[in-house]
Amino acid sequence: MIFCFSATGNSRWVAGELARHLSDQVVDISDCLRRRSLPAGLAGAARVGVVFPIHGWHVPAPVGRFLRMLSAGLPGAAYRYAVCTCGDDVGKGLAGLRRSLGFGAVWTVAMPNTYVPMFALDSPEVASGKIAAARRRLAAVAGDVLACRPAWEVREGGFPRLKTYVLHPLFRLYVRLRPVREGGGCNGCGRCVRLCPVDNLRLSAGRPVFLGHCIHCMACVHGCPQAALSSGGSARRGQYRLEETLRLCPPAEGGNK
Ligand SMILES: Cc1cc2nc3c(=O)[nH]c(=O)nc-3n(C[C@H](O)[C@H](O)[C@H](O)COP(=O)(O)O)c2cc1C
């Protein structure tokens, strides 16, 4: 079983690639949190994976909640592994997985950056290079998972403590100060409501209403067909579409999808 949290599709694609290599199934973390329960088959699982993005050099808050729920419901003997997707690096954000949650194997996988309030999107060349490298890396990760190997292949980057313990709290403050807004052009299609993995949106009189627990995951910002939602400098940086990057970088002949 591979549990996955994803806002803009990168981690979902990574989980899907792993599931294909491992003949495993992907379970949505947001659905588990909504239902407040874990799937029935979990008790007998010999290995359990978790795939999610890094947010501000930290595990996203809903993933943290899920991990605590998982840890209470998992058989002690199960091999636990995690794959964290990042644009660049994760600081000390994954340290707790090993220290207090008993994950024996943790990898980071670089994927196209999605955090447009502050940073530019990767160029198409950089983004498709990351996808090609991720395909190779995930084939190797799957081999290690099949063998239940321990691993700690984590790209912490420079100044990891500063990023996680000092900059992360500032990032959370920024999220509160720069909420996602509708800046005109919304046609009331409701896609943002369906995409939000933390149920922070509803439609009222054909317009999105934000309910006050946004995590800046960018699902609505990148997924709005009218590009009507923005935060910080995101409006001038464009929208990220994983499918477009995948089209630029098809799998090698006879290779992975
Ligand atoms: C709120 C937010 C914070 C992010 N923080 C980081 C970060 O600290 N380090 C990094 O390398 N990438 C960061 N990123 C990039 C994402 O981790 C990366 O693009 C990830 O693959 C997105 O996954 P998803 O499409 O499954 O949501 C951030 C993205 C978002 C939306």
The ligand as a Tripos MOL2 file, in Angstrom:
@<TRIPOS>MOLECULE
LIG
   31    33     1     0     0
SMALL
NO_CHARGES

@<TRIPOS>ATOM
      1 C1          3.9140   25.3610   -0.2680 C.3       1 LIG1
      2 C2          5.0900   24.7760   -0.9990 C.ar      1 LIG1
      3 C3          6.3340   24.7750   -0.3780 C.ar      1 LIG1
      4 C4          7.4250   24.1870   -1.0330 C.ar      1 LIG1
      5 N1          8.6220   24.1260   -0.3620 N.ar      1 LIG1
      6 C5          9.6650   23.5130   -0.9400 C.ar      1 LIG1
      7 C6         10.8830   23.3610   -0.2310 C.ar      1 LIG1
      8 O1         11.0200   23.7140    0.9280 O.2       1 LIG1
      9 N2         11.9220   22.7680   -0.8690 N.ar      1 LIG1
     10 C7         11.8110   22.3100   -2.1480 C.ar      1 LIG1
     11 O2         12.7980   21.8010   -2.6730 O.2       1 LIG1
     12 N3         10.6360   22.3740   -2.8270 N.ar      1 LIG1
     13 C8          9.5710   22.9760   -2.2530 C.ar      1 LIG1
     14 N4          8.3770   23.0380   -2.9260 N.ar      1 LIG1
     15 C9          8.2300   22.3480   -4.2070 C.3       1 LIG1
     16 C10         7.4540   21.0500   -4.0640 C.3       1 LIG1
     17 O3          7.8620   20.3180   -2.9410 O.3       1 LIG1
     18 C11         7.5750   20.1680   -5.3090 C.3       1 LIG1
     19 O4          7.3370   20.8940   -6.4580 O.3       1 LIG1
     20 C12         6.6410   18.9620   -5.1870 C.3       1 LIG1
     21 O5          7.0350   18.0020   -6.1330 O.3       1 LIG1
     22 C13         5.1680   19.3010   -5.4030 C.3       1 LIG1
     23 O6          4.4360   18.1130   -5.2570 O.3       1 LIG1
     24 P1          2.8970   17.9150   -5.6100 P.3       1 LIG1
     25 O7          2.7410   18.2990   -7.0800 O.co2     1 LIG1
     26 O8          2.6590   16.4720   -5.3930 O.co2     1 LIG1
     27 O9          2.1010   18.7870   -4.7220 O.co2     1 LIG1
     28 C14         7.2800   23.6330   -2.3240 C.ar      1 LIG1
     29 C15         6.0210   23.6870   -2.9510 C.ar      1 LIG1
     30 C16         4.9430   24.2390   -2.2980 C.ar      1 LIG1
     31 C17         3.5940   24.2550   -2.9830 C.3       1 LIG1
@<TRIPOS>BOND
     1     1     2 1
     2     2     3 ar
     3     2    30 ar
     4     3     4 ar
     5     4     5 ar
     6     4    28 ar
     7     5     6 ar
     8     6     7 ar
     9     6    13 1
    10     7     8 2
    11     7     9 ar
    12     9    10 ar
    13    10    11 2
    14    10    12 ar
    15    12    13 ar
    16    13    14 ar
    17    14    15 1
    18    14    28 ar
    19    15    16 1
    20    16    17 1
    21    16    18 1
    22    18    19 1
    23    18    20 1
    24    20    21 1
    25    20    22 1
    26    22    23 1
    27    23    24 1
    28    24    25 2
    29    24    26 1
    30    24    27 1
    31    28    29 ar
    32    29    30 ar
    33    30    31 1
@<TRIPOS>SUBSTRUCTURE
     1 LIG1         1 GROUP 0 **** ****
